[in-house]
């Protein structure tokens, strides 16, 4: 099994309502991928806890059967569209992957 974790830091917004709107757009955009991409085994998209300046705003925690499935997810047109849409709201992204036995 492959675990794929992505952390997003949102851009600075002029108001809290704009920040909330951006957060909801990112959450909805990536949550909509479930059901569109068959290689996804588990998929969570959540708001990060604001526990300091280095805390991330959005976390994607996903699981795939193998590296080929992860690559298929990353190349899937729905995922590519989500990534492009997210660029307008996100300043920074970091990801990490690891393999484990189920």
Secondary structure, DSSP 8 states (H G I E B T S, - for coil): -EEEEEEEEE---SSHHHHHHHHHHHHHHHHTTTTT-TT-SEEEEEE----STT--SEEEEEEESSHHHHHHHHHSHHHHHHHHHHTTTEEEEEEEEEE---
